[in-house]
Amino acid sequence: NLTIVQVDVGYNSISDEGARHVANFLKQNSTVESLDLSFNDISEKGMLAITDALQLNSTLKSLNVSGNKLGNRGGLHVAGMLQVNTTLENVDLANTDLGTDSVIAMSTVLHQNSTVRYLNMNRPLLHSKQEETTVHIANMLKVNTGLKELHLQKHAIRDFGAQLLHENLKHNVSLARLDVSCNRISRDGAIQLARLLERNTPLTHLDLGYNRIENEGVAAIGVALANFNMNLKVLSVSGNSVRSAGLCALAGALTANATLEQVFIWGNEFDTAACVAFAALTSGERPRLSPTWGSDVKAYVVDGVTCLARVDQ
């Protein structure tokens, strides 16, 4: 078939044997641009066959192998392929049990590869607390000119890693979306990322959900948004143990910032003052945030008391 451009066989049981057939298909096909093989019981052996085929393929632009237990060696196969392949733009390696070596290899390859636009490396298996992988990722971001979106959930990034991201991303001219949710960033790391936002970098989406940035971290981000940043459009600080003072500071910052379109705050500690502050942002004749999609909370009143409920986005 010379007309199919997208193939989605995710959530099946293709296994390594099926992956070898997929590899043969990729060697012969010149039309398919998107391939989803997520959650298919493919190991590093099947990934080796696919990456060998992709060294020859010049059509495929998007590859999703998330949820397959590729392991460290499977990740190394992908990194080796990206040294040769200059067509792939979207690579999803989430939940594939990448190891330290493969994350570092991917970062090293992206020093030179400027074709990849989207990279998801969520939830690798990292056992060191020295943040070696974050060091390599940050160094890559300083020089990479192609990457637009990067997902780094569950990389055990701490405040030192957040500082490295600040120091290197201030030189980056391309990255628009950064996901560092579900890490170990606390107040000091959030302050470093706030300093990054003060530089008005190309970042339009920043996900800090489910870290530990608390009041001081959110307040620092609020100052950056109110006084310096004119590019950020989406911010998530969900699940960060932020209390009333931090939430009210963020709400106040949004009245001075004209560009942020969505803010996600659910999972923090709301009192009446915080509820009233965010209710004001989504109500009135000219609400600051869209009442339907501007946040993950919606205000309601019970016995004269303003409360917030979660809204799925």
C-alpha positions, 0 to 999 in steps of 0.5 A: 500500500503506497498511501498509508502514512501512519501506523498505530499498533500500540498495546498489542503483543508484537514481541521481538519476532514481530519487531523483526517483521516491522524492521523488514517493512521499514527497509522497504516502505517509503510512505509511512511517516509515523509508527506507534509500537508502544507497549508491545513486549519488545526488548532490546533484541527487537529494538536492534532490528528496528534501529538497524532498519531506521539507519536506511529509512529516510521517510519515518518522522515519528517513532513511539516505543514507549512502554517496551522494556528496551533496557539500557542496551535498547536505548543505546541502539536508539542513540546509535541509530540517531547518529546516522538517521536525519529524518526522525523528528519525534522519539518517544522512549518513555517507560522503556527502562533506559539506564544511565549509559543510554540517557547519556548516549542520547544526550551526547548524540543530540549535541550533533543531531538537530533533526529531533524535535520531540524527545520523551525519556520519562522514567529511566532507571537511574540508581545514582544520586549524583545527577550525572544524566542531568549534567549531560542533558543540560550540556546538550541543551546549551548547544542543541538547536533543534529540540522543541519539546523535552520530557524528563519526568522521574529523573531524580532531578534535584536543586543542583540539576535545576541550577544546571538547567538554568545555566545551560538553557539560558543559551538555548534558542529552540526549546519551547516545552520542558517537562520536569514534573515528578522530580525532587526539585525544591525551593532553591531549584525553583528559584533557579528556574525562576531566574531562567524565566527572567531571561525570557527564553523561548520556553512557552510550557513549563511543567514543575508538577509534583516536585517540592517547590513550596511557597518560596519557589512559586513566589519566585516564579511569580515575580519572574512572570510579573516583571520579566517574562513575556513568553511562557503560556502554560505553567504547572505547579500542581502537587508542590505543597504550596500554601496560601501565601505562595498561591496568592503571590502567583495569582497576583503575578498573573494580574500583571502578566499578560501572556500566561494562558494556562496555570495548573495548581491542583494538589496544593493546600488551598485556604479561603484566600487562595480560593478567592484569588484564583476565583477572581482570575476566572470570573467577571466580565473580562476574566484573566484566565479562560473559565473553561480551559485556563486552569485545572480548578473551578470556583464554587461557593457553599454557604458564602465560602469560596472553594475550588474543585478540580477540572480535568484538562 
